[in-house]
Amino acid sequence: DIQMTQSPSTLSASVGDRVTITCRASESISNWLAWYQQKPGKAPKLLIYQASSLESGVPSRFSGSGSGTEFTLTISSLQPDDFATYYCQQYNTYSPWTFGQGTKVEIK
Amino acid sequence: EVQLVESGGGLVQPGGSLRLSCSASGFTFSSYAMYWVRQAPGKGLEYVSTVNYNGISTYYADSVKGRLTIFRDNSRNTLYFQMSSLRAEDTAVYYCVKGRLRFMDRSAFDIWGQGTMVTVSS
């Protein structure tokens, strides 16, 4: 199975900060990578698909980049609504799809 | 409005069975692969299973293979998850999820239900 490793596990930041989360795959997944945001007690929400494509309705302060085995999610200017847990997910292989362990973005 | 509504969760004893349902609306259900993803209390997301758009192909995580069965009824716009031989480690919120691309098994997950809690305990 392809393993997805996110770093950091927890990130403390302030409103207005530029935030970057990294996701590494154990083998190449081309650009078959998505990013999700999850708030406590809620279902995840798709932010980015195919590594760098912004899902409709998602604010432009979110961006994704990378290919192969290394990917990043960047929030250009952190807003109060962005404090949440973020997951990467690979969908390169049919079975199984795998998620990273999550990165919690906390208020500094 | 595109919507997925799960039902069927609850408390079940170890070794017991449960069937989850997911009612879909607001999109052409029969054109999209559907998935189940679970999240144990306080833990991360875990992919569980896929059924392709016409129900012919299914995929499972190793942790549930042989015990849980995904299937769909496109005439009723409903996804199902038959769970048997349940274990304590199956305790989780189970999310019904829609694939983003029509007719593709491989795509990001663009619509999630609100989740239904399954608790396996004696």
Interface residues (C-beta under 8 A of the other chain):
Chain A: D1 W32 A34 Y36 Q38 A43 P44 K45 L46 Y49 Q50 E55 Y87 Q89 Y91 N92 Y94 S95 P96 W97 T98 F99 G100 Q101 G102
Chain B: Y35 G44 L45 E46 Y47 T50 Y59 Y60 A61 D62 Y95 R100 D105 R106 S107 A108 F109 D110 W112 G113 Q114 G115
